């Protein structure tokens, strides 16, 4: 695992296997902001093998669907960012914001991880 990646509270973990993990963001910009992190040290998405990319994107889709149901929302923004040069996706719920206004929220450290189990209950892999 990449040593520079932030550690998540075990309570924040929604799903984990030997390849990746899914957790609530430690400093979400909206309630229910989720991060999907590739465990191996891969600096950019284009460096993943095709089957690994497919697995990652299937996971992104399954988590997005679980978030839509658990949070009772209609939109989840899928954001690939490489500010830490490690493959990970941000899944950011959109509530009443319009367009890019969701990014105007100031991230706040969370201490309540109850949404993790709520999202997990709706998680279905195809």
MMTF fields as JSON, N, C-alpha, C and O atoms, coordinates in Angstrom:
{
  "mmtfVersion": "1.0.0",
  "mmtfProducer": "UNKNOWN",
  "numBonds": 503,
  "numAtoms": 504,
  "numGroups": 126,
  "numChains": 1,
  "numModels": 1,
  "chainsPerModel": [1],
  "groupsPerChain": [126],
  "chainIdList": ["A"],
  "bondAtomList": [4, 2, 8, 6, 12, 10, 16, 14, 20, 18, 24, 22, 28, 26, 32, 30, 36, 34, 40, 38, 44, 42, 48, 46, 52, 50, 56, 54, 60, 58, 64, 62, 68, 66, 72, 70, 76, 74, 80, 78, 84, 82, 88, 86, 92, 90, 96, 94, 100, 98, 104, 102, 108, 106, 112, 110, 116, 114, 120, 118, 124, 122, 128, 126, 132, 130, 136, 134, 140, 138, 144, 142, 148, 146, 152, 150, 156, 154, 160, 158, 164, 162, 168, 166, 172, 170, 176, 174, 180, 178, 184, 182, 188, 186, 192, 190, 196, 194, 200, 198, 204, 202, 208, 206, 212, 210, 216, 214, 220, 218, 224, 222, 228, 226, 232, 230, 236, 234, 240, 238, 244, 242, 248, 246, 252, 250, 256, 254, 260, 258, 264, 262, 268, 266, 272, 270, 276, 274, 280, 278, 284, 282, 288, 286, 292, 290, 296, 294, 300, 298, 304, 302, 308, 306, 312, 310, 316, 314, 320, 318, 324, 322, 328, 326, 332, 330, 336, 334, 340, 338, 344, 342, 348, 346, 352, 350, 356, 354, 360, 358, 364, 362, 368, 366, 372, 370, 376, 374, 380, 378, 384, 382, 388, 386, 392, 390, 396, 394, 400, 398, 404, 402, 408, 406, 412, 410, 416, 414, 420, 418, 424, 422, 428, 426, 432, 430, 436, 434, 440, 438, 444, 442, 448, 446, 452, 450, 456, 454, 460, 458, 464, 462, 468, 466, 472, 470, 476, 474, 480, 478, 484, 482, 488, 486, 492, 490, 496, 494, 500, 498],
  "bondOrderList": [1, 1, 1, 1, 1, 1, 1, 1, 1, 1, 1, 1, 1, 1, 1, 1, 1, 1, 1, 1, 1, 1, 1, 1, 1, 1, 1, 1, 1, 1, 1, 1, 1, 1, 1, 1, 1, 1, 1, 1, 1, 1, 1, 1, 1, 1, 1, 1, 1, 1, 1, 1, 1, 1, 1, 1, 1, 1, 1, 1, 1, 1, 1, 1, 1, 1, 1, 1, 1, 1, 1, 1, 1, 1, 1, 1, 1, 1, 1, 1, 1, 1, 1, 1, 1, 1, 1, 1, 1, 1, 1, 1, 1, 1, 1, 1, 1, 1, 1, 1, 1, 1, 1, 1, 1, 1, 1, 1, 1, 1, 1, 1, 1, 1, 1, 1, 1, 1, 1, 1, 1, 1, 1, 1, 1],
  "groupList": [{"groupName": "UNK", "atomNameList": ["N", "CA", "C", "O"], "elementList": ["N", "C", "C", "O"], "formalChargeList": [0, 0, 0, 0], "bondAtomList": [1, 0, 2, 1, 3, 2], "bondOrderList": [1, 1, 2], "singleLetterCode": "X", "chemCompType": "L-PEPTIDE LINKING"}],
  "groupTypeList": [0, 0, 0, 0, 0, 0, 0, 0, 0, 0, 0, 0, 0, 0, 0, 0, 0, 0, 0, 0, 0, 0, 0, 0, 0, 0, 0, 0, 0, 0, 0, 0, 0, 0, 0, 0, 0, 0, 0, 0, 0, 0, 0, 0, 0, 0, 0, 0, 0, 0, 0, 0, 0, 0, 0, 0, 0, 0, 0, 0, 0, 0, 0, 0, 0, 0, 0, 0, 0, 0, 0, 0, 0, 0, 0, 0, 0, 0, 0, 0, 0, 0, 0, 0, 0, 0, 0, 0, 0, 0, 0, 0, 0, 0, 0, 0, 0, 0, 0, 0, 0, 0, 0, 0, 0, 0, 0, 0, 0, 0, 0, 0, 0, 0, 0, 0, 0, 0, 0, 0, 0, 0, 0, 0, 0, 0],
  "groupIdList": [1, 2, 3, 4, 5, 6, 7, 8, 9, 10, 11, 12, 13, 14, 15, 16, 17, 18, 19, 20, 21, 22, 23, 24, 25, 26, 27, 28, 29, 30, 31, 32, 33, 34, 35, 36, 37, 38, 39, 40, 41, 42, 43, 44, 45, 46, 47, 48, 49, 50, 51, 52, 53, 54, 55, 56, 57, 58, 59, 60, 61, 62, 63, 64, 65, 66, 67, 68, 69, 70, 71, 72, 73, 74, 75, 76, 77, 78, 79, 80, 81, 82, 83, 84, 85, 86, 87, 88, 89, 90, 91, 92, 93, 94, 95, 96, 97, 98, 99, 100, 101, 102, 103, 104, 105, 106, 107, 108, 109, 110, 111, 112, 113, 114, 115, 116, 117, 118, 119, 120, 121, 122, 123, 124, 125, 126],
  "secStructList": [7, 7, 6, 6, 1, 7, 7, 7, 7, 4, 4, 4, 3, 3, 3, 3, 7, 1, 1, 3, 3, 3, 3, 3, 7, 6, 3, 3, 1, 1, 6, 6, 7, 3, 3, 3, 3, 3, 1, 1, 7, 7, 1, 1, 4, 4, 4, 1, 7, 2, 2, 2, 2, 2, 2, 2, 2, 2, 2, 2, 2, 2, 2, 2, 2, 2, 2, 2, 2, 2, 2, 6, 7, 1, 3, 3, 3, 3, 3, 3, 7, 7, 6, 6, 1, 1, 7, 3, 3, 3, 3, 3, 3, 3, 1, 1, 7, 7, 4, 4, 4, 4, 4, 4, 1, 7, 7, 3, 3, 7, 7, 7, 7, 2, 2, 2, 2, 2, 2, 2, 2, 6, 7, 7, 7, 7],
  "xCoordList": [0.844, 0.0, 0.893, 2.0, 0.396, 1.131, 1.27, 0.277, 2.477, 2.724, 2.174, 1.969, 1.929, 1.448, -0.072, -0.612, -0.759, -2.212, -2.686, -2.126, -3.726, -4.25, -4.874, -5.453, -4.754, -5.354, -6.806, -7.124, -7.666, -9.075, -9.395, -8.785, -10.351, -10.857, -11.521, -12.201, -11.348, -12.049, -13.563, -14.234, -14.095, -15.528, -15.944, -17.119, -14.994, -15.282, -15.291, -15.746, -14.79, -14.667, -16.041, -16.798, -16.334, -17.584, -17.359, -18.202, -16.216, -15.873, -14.355, -13.681, -13.826, -12.389, -12.109, -12.715, -11.18, -10.67, -9.155, -8.578, -8.519, -7.06, -6.601, -5.414, -7.515, -7.154, -7.423, -6.641, -8.524, -8.917, -9.721, -10.114, -9.961, -10.896, -11.753, -11.364, -12.936, -13.927, -14.22, -14.515, -14.14, -14.384, -14.991, -14.925, -15.582, -16.016, -14.772, -13.76, -14.849, -13.73, -13.521, -14.487, -12.262, -11.979, -12.328, -12.635, -12.282, -12.644, -13.603, -13.218, -14.846, -15.792, -16.207, -16.242, -16.52, -17.063, -18.586, -19.216, -19.183, -20.614, -20.803, -19.93, -21.941, -22.279, -22.312, -23.02, -21.552, -21.542, -20.467, -20.453, -19.573, -18.447, -17.623, -17.185, -17.42, -16.734, -15.473, -15.425, -14.457, -13.219, -12.983, -13.115, -12.632, -12.267, -10.782, -10.347, -10.004, -8.542, -7.972, -8.269, -7.159, -6.422, -5.267, -4.513, -5.108, -4.095, -2.666, -1.75, -2.47, -1.112, -0.681, -1.508, 0.591, 1.151, 1.145, 2.097, 0.064, -0.089, -0.322, -1.318, 0.593, 0.524, -0.547, -0.919, -1.05, -2.024, -2.939, -2.528, -4.167, -5.193, -4.771, -5.068, -4.093, -3.724, -2.692, -2.415, -2.131, -1.144, -1.777, -1.084, -3.073, -3.751, -3.932, -4.198, -3.788, -4.118, -5.614, -6.382, -6.029, -7.431, -8.379, -9.411, -8.049, -8.955, -9.004, -10.048, -7.877, -7.866, -8.715, -9.468, -8.585, -9.398, -10.883, -11.69, -11.235, -12.632, -13.135, -14.257, -12.322, -12.713, -12.921, -13.897, -12.007, -12.129, -13.412, -14.15, -13.682, -14.868, -16.164, -17.176, -16.147, -17.318, -17.579, -18.729, -16.511, -16.648, -17.188, -18.08, -16.655, -17.148, -18.649, -19.405, -19.078, -20.49, -21.343, -22.408, -20.894, -21.654, -21.778, -22.842, -20.699, -20.725, -21.633, -22.397, -21.549, -22.422, -23.887, -24.683, -24.242, -25.627, -26.053, -27.181, -25.161, -25.468, -25.67, -26.56, -24.851, -24.98, -26.307, -26.961, -26.706, -27.978, -29.134, -30.014, -29.13, -30.201, -30.089, -31.069, -28.913, -28.734, -28.937, -29.503, -28.476, -28.541, -29.778, -30.032, -30.552, -31.773, -31.477, -32.103, -30.51, -30.098, -30.241, -30.436, -30.144, -30.292, -28.983, -28.894, -27.96, -26.685, -25.51, -25.524, -24.493, -23.202, -22.142, -22.079, -21.319, -20.216, -19.078, -18.682, -18.553, -17.417, -16.197, -16.14, -15.226, -14.073, -12.788, -12.497, -12.033, -10.712, -9.705, -9.586, -8.994, -8.003, -6.684, -6.661, -5.593, -4.304, -3.356, -2.151, -3.918, -3.082, -2.075, -1.057, -2.339, -1.377, -0.656, 0.078, -0.869, -0.23, -0.445, 0.484, -1.699, -2.097, -3.54, -4.383, -3.827, -5.16, -6.21, -6.152, -7.159, -8.312, -9.412, -9.139, -10.638, -11.808, -12.496, -12.532, -13.042, -13.917, -15.338, -15.589, -16.256, -17.67, -18.373, -18.475, -18.851, -19.373, -20.872, -21.299, -21.675, -23.118, -23.494, -22.933, -24.442, -24.972, -26.374, -27.234, -26.581, -27.887, -28.67, -29.28, -28.669, -29.435, -28.579, -29.089, -27.282, -26.388, -26.663, -27.229, -26.249, -26.356, -24.952, -24.085, -24.744, -23.471, -22.271, -22.222, -21.304, -20.045, -20.136, -19.137, -21.304, -21.456, -21.109, -20.734, -21.231, -20.9, -19.448, -19.118, -18.586, -17.168, -16.858, -15.705, -17.867, -17.675, -17.714, -17.317, -18.19, -18.246, -16.839, -15.94, -16.664, -15.372, -15.322, -16.217, -14.28, -14.169, -14.048, -13.323, -14.769, -14.747, -14.471, -15.081, -13.572, -13.231, -14.461, -15.151, -14.724, -15.896, -15.515, -14.397, -16.48, -16.316, -17.446, -17.346, -18.522, -19.659, -19.548, -19.643, -19.351, -19.148, -20.374, -20.261, -21.526, -22.718, -23.159, -23.806, -22.821, -23.208, -22.501, -23.011, -21.349, -20.612, -21.463, -21.576, -22.054, -22.873, -24.156, -24.653, -24.684, -25.899, -25.624, -26.418, -24.515, -24.143, -23.825, -24.219, -23.115, -22.723, -23.941, -23.9, -25.011, -26.233, -26.812, -27.48, -26.561, -27.104, -26.104, -26.414, -24.925, -23.866, -24.084, -24.124, -24.224, -24.429, -23.451, -23.395, -22.686, -21.76, -22.392, -23.012, -22.233, -22.822, -21.793, -22.102],
  "yCoordList": [-1.171, 0.0, 1.239, 1.229, 2.276, 3.534, 4.188, 4.384, 4.518, 5.03, 6.431, 6.822, 7.202, 8.57, 8.662, 9.743, 7.556, 7.589, 7.764, 7.178, 8.578, 8.756, 7.463, 6.697, 7.234, 6.052, 6.366, 7.448, 5.411, 5.574, 4.855, 3.839, 5.392, 4.699, 3.405, 3.412, 2.31, 1.072, 1.277, 0.588, 2.213, 2.504, 3.171, 3.136, 3.777, 4.48, 3.549, 3.932, 2.327, 1.391, 0.855, 0.346, 0.984, 0.485, -0.881, -1.772, -1.037, -2.296, -2.372, -1.358, -3.593, -3.772, -5.189, -6.152, -5.291, -6.591, -6.447, -5.463, -7.395, -7.332, -6.313, -5.992, -5.804, -4.919, -3.446, -2.579, -3.166, -1.779, -1.68, -2.689, -0.446, -0.244, 0.975, 1.882, 0.972, 2.031, 2.553, 1.777, 3.867, 4.429, 5.819, 6.474, 6.25, 7.638, 8.514, 8.167, 9.646, 10.591, 11.131, 11.392, 11.301, 11.82, 13.302, 13.786, 14.02, 15.444, 15.66, 16.228, 15.206, 15.273, 16.703, 17.583, 16.907, 18.215, 18.199, 19.255, 17.008, 16.868, 15.602, 14.735, 15.508, 14.339, 13.106, 13.092, 12.069, 10.837, 10.774, 9.835, 11.746, 11.758, 10.489, 10.216, 9.725, 8.433, 8.472, 9.152, 7.734, 7.6, 6.114, 5.281, 5.797, 4.434, 4.455, 5.179, 3.662, 3.717, 2.383, 1.329, 2.447, 1.285, 1.028, 1.952, -0.197, -0.476, -0.486, -0.008, -1.018, -1.049, 0.36, 1.209, 0.587, 1.896, 2.103, 1.742, 2.687, 2.985, 4.49, 4.997, 5.217, 6.671, 7.28, 8.437, 6.531, 7.125, 6.042, 4.896, 6.42, 5.502, 4.749, 3.561, 5.409, 4.764, 3.646, 2.902, 3.528, 2.472, 1.176, 0.176, 1.197, -0.028, -0.96, -0.507, -2.248, -3.235, -3.138, -2.707, -3.53, -3.387, -4.085, -3.519, -5.298, -6.008, -5.305, -5.291, -4.72, -3.962, -2.7, -2.355, -2.021, -0.826, -1.193, -0.501, -2.287, -2.728, -3.035, -2.669, -3.699, -4.018, -2.733, -2.607, -1.8, -0.522, 0.194, 0.672, 0.269, 0.99, 0.265, 0.914, -1.064, -1.808, -1.484, -1.35, -1.361, -1.006, 0.409, 0.654, 1.344, 2.728, 2.742, 3.416, 2.009, 1.972, 1.363, 1.892, 0.27, -0.369, 0.54, 0.622, 1.219, 2.13, 3.324, 3.758, 3.849, 4.972, 4.571, 5.326, 3.392, 2.931, 2.782, 3.124, 2.275, 2.144, 3.516, 3.692, 4.482, 5.837, 6.47, 7.116, 6.287, 6.843, 6.345, 7.12, 5.056, 4.473, 4.872, 5.307, 4.726, 4.963, 6.424, 6.726, 7.327, 8.756, 9.433, 10.61, 8.67, 9.19, 10.463, 11.505, 10.341, 11.453, 11.033, 9.856, 12.002, 11.712, 11.81, 11.349, 12.411, 12.609, 12.292, 12.605, 11.665, 11.47, 11.88, 11.334, 12.837, 13.23, 12.236, 11.914, 11.75, 10.836, 11.644, 12.177, 11.732, 12.592, 11.8, 11.249, 11.762, 11.143, 12.267, 13.16, 12.214, 13.246, 12.552, 11.469, 13.173, 12.544, 13.475, 13.486, 14.256, 15.181, 14.452, 15.032, 13.201, 12.417, 11.386, 10.537, 11.466, 10.557, 9.087, 8.28, 8.786, 7.418, 7.241, 8.101, 6.141, 5.922, 5.889, 5.063, 6.799, 6.819, 7.673, 8.588, 7.368, 8.115, 8.745, 8.17, 9.934, 10.588, 10.469, 10.791, 10.013, 9.961, 10.942, 10.714, 12.029, 13.133, 13.284, 13.609, 13.048, 13.204, 14.66, 15.59, 14.819, 16.158, 16.201, 15.386, 17.143, 17.3, 18.402, 18.141, 19.605, 20.693, 21.666, 22.644, 21.4, 22.29, 22.189, 21.21, 23.22, 23.211, 23.2, 23.968, 22.319, 22.283, 22.173, 21.324, 23.048, 23.003, 23.603, 23.625, 24.088, 24.671, 23.675, 24.075, 22.384, 21.368, 21.513, 21.163, 22.024, 22.155, 23.402, 23.632, 24.199, 25.388, 25.063, 25.886, 23.869, 23.467, 23.307, 22.81, 23.726, 23.566, 22.175, 21.816, 21.392, 20.065, 20.163, 21.006, 19.292, 19.257, 17.817, 16.886, 17.635, 16.288, 15.641, 16.257, 14.391, 13.715, 12.864, 12.361, 12.726, 11.856, 10.825, 9.836, 11.067, 10.152, 9.316, 9.846, 8.031, 7.146, 6.279, 5.275, 6.645, 5.813, 5.64, 4.646, 6.585, 6.447, 5.274, 4.733, 4.882, 3.765, 2.499, 1.827, 2.172, 0.953, 1.103, 0.128, 2.305, 2.548, 2.329, 1.69, 2.851, 2.658, 1.188, 0.624, 0.577, -0.834, -1.741, -2.699, -1.452, -2.262, -2.271, -3.228, -1.219, -1.116, -1.535, -1.473, -1.954, -2.278, -3.661, -4.67, -3.686, -4.927, -4.933, -3.981, -6.004, -6.149, -7.057, -8.066, -6.694, -7.5, -8.399, -9.148],
  "zCoordList": [0.0, 0.0, 0.0, 0.538, -0.6, -0.722, 0.647, 1.347, 1.023, 2.376, 2.606, 3.755, 1.543, 1.708, 1.796, 2.031, 1.611, 1.659, 3.091, 4.017, 3.268, 4.626, 5.132, 4.362, 6.398, 7.019, 7.365, 7.859, 7.099, 7.419, 8.711, 9.046, 9.424, 10.6, 10.134, 9.108, 10.843, 10.469, 10.372, 9.605, 11.141, 11.099, 9.793, 9.43, 9.084, 7.831, 6.625, 5.547, 6.803, 5.684, 5.28, 6.106, 4.001, 3.43, 2.8, 2.904, 2.146, 1.486, 1.378, 1.199, 1.491, 1.311, 0.838, 1.307, -0.101, -0.519, -0.686, -0.224, -1.325, -1.453, -2.491, -2.552, -3.302, -4.406, -4.108, -4.496, -3.422, -3.171, -1.889, -1.304, -1.463, -0.359, -0.636, -1.372, -0.027, -0.178, 1.214, 2.122, 1.388, 2.721, 2.621, 1.581, 3.72, 3.813, 3.814, 4.424, 3.13, 3.118, 4.526, 5.243, 4.924, 6.267, 6.382, 7.471, 5.262, 5.216, 4.038, 3.016, 4.186, 3.066, 2.73, 3.591, 1.443, 1.074, 1.108, 1.144, 1.098, 1.371, 2.202, 2.238, 2.861, 3.675, 2.778, 1.771, 3.135, 2.363, 1.289, 0.493, 1.248, 0.295, 0.521, 1.639, -0.539, -0.466, -1.324, -2.349, -0.89, -1.653, -1.919, -1.022, -3.162, -3.541, -3.865, -4.761, -3.136, -3.225, -3.701, -3.138, -4.734, -5.239, -4.287, -3.981, -3.811, -2.791, -3.331, -2.661, -4.517, -5.069, -5.456, -5.791, -5.406, -5.731, -7.248, -7.941, -7.745, -9.171, -9.282, -8.768, -9.956, -9.952, -10.85, -10.654, -11.83, -12.739, -13.307, -13.495, -13.573, -14.049, -15.309, -15.441, -16.223, -17.489, -17.307, -18.247, -16.118, -15.86, -15.34, -15.156, -15.108, -14.684, -15.881, -16.994, -15.646, -16.676, -16.961, -16.1, -18.15, -18.544, -17.572, -17.209, -17.147, -16.219, -14.863, -14.212, -14.432, -13.177, -13.301, -12.39, -14.43, -14.682, -14.658, -14.037, -15.338, -15.363, -13.955, -13.606, -13.15, -11.776, -10.965, -10.226, -11.111, -10.407, -10.806, -9.944, -12.095, -12.557, -12.192, -11.928, -12.172, -11.693, -10.224, -9.806, -9.45, -8.035, -7.894, -7.081, -8.678, -8.656, -8.939, -8.24, -9.947, -10.314, -9.2, -8.883, -8.611, -7.528, -6.313, -5.699, -5.97, -4.818, -5.116, -4.253, -6.33, -6.714, -6.565, -6.008, -7.058, -6.952, -5.495, -5.141, -4.651, -3.222, -2.587, -1.755, -2.975, -2.43, -2.834, -2.016, -4.091, -4.558, -3.696, -3.322, -3.383, -2.573, -1.107, -0.503, -0.542, 0.897, 1.276, 2.327, 0.421, 0.745, 0.164, 0.42, -0.627, -1.254, -2.05, -1.856, -2.943, -3.797, -5.253, -5.554, -6.147, -7.57, -8.341, -9.479, -7.723, -8.423, -7.511, -6.32, -8.092, -7.429, -8.443, -9.545, -8.065, -8.941, -8.779, -7.659, -9.902, -9.915, -10.326, -11.434, -9.434, -9.687, -9.524, -8.463, -10.605, -10.55, -10.359, -11.198, -9.265, -8.969, -8.678, -8.094, -9.082, -8.807, -8.07, -8.324, -7.154, -6.382, -5.502, -5.123, -5.173, -4.389, -5.267, -4.761, -6.561, -7.527, -7.145, -7.112, -6.863, -6.538, -7.0, -6.743, -7.676, -8.23, -7.124, -6.213, -7.225, -6.329, -6.949, -7.726, -6.601, -7.064, -5.87, -4.782, -6.085, -5.116, -5.659, -6.82, -4.834, -5.185, -4.256, -3.05, -4.832, -4.032, -4.266, -5.374, -3.225, -3.365, -3.639, -3.06, -4.521, -4.782, -4.191, -4.527, -3.326, -2.685, -3.393, -4.43, -2.873, -3.476, -4.272, -4.818, -4.34, -5.067, -6.569, -7.056, -7.272, -8.73, -9.31, -8.894, -10.276, -10.982, -10.065, -9.175, -10.297, -9.558, -8.158, -7.438, -7.758, -6.416, -5.313, -4.21, -5.602, -4.6, -4.139, -3.006, -5.011, -4.673, -3.854, -3.488, -3.566, -2.744, -1.255, -0.43, -0.907, 0.499, 1.063, 0.385, 2.288, 2.958, 3.601, 4.367, 3.294, 3.914, 5.438, 5.966, 6.122, 7.584, 8.013, 7.487, 8.949, 9.438, 10.074, 10.886, 9.691, 10.258, 11.463, 11.576, 12.348, 13.512, 13.586, 14.313, 12.826, 12.781, 11.501, 10.394, 11.666, 10.522, 10.231, 9.528, 10.753, 10.612, 9.157, 8.824, 8.295, 6.892, 6.212, 5.231, 6.715, 6.109, 6.112, 5.086, 7.238, 7.31, 6.494, 5.93, 6.432, 5.648, 4.157, 3.467, 3.667, 2.259, 2.008, 0.987, 2.939, 2.81, 2.649, 1.876, 3.363, 3.274, 1.862, 1.47, 1.103, -0.256, -1.332, -2.521, -0.929, -1.881, -2.495, -1.791, -3.811, -4.558, -5.725, -6.503, -5.84, -6.965, -8.005, -7.669, -9.258, -10.348, -10.962, -11.889]
}
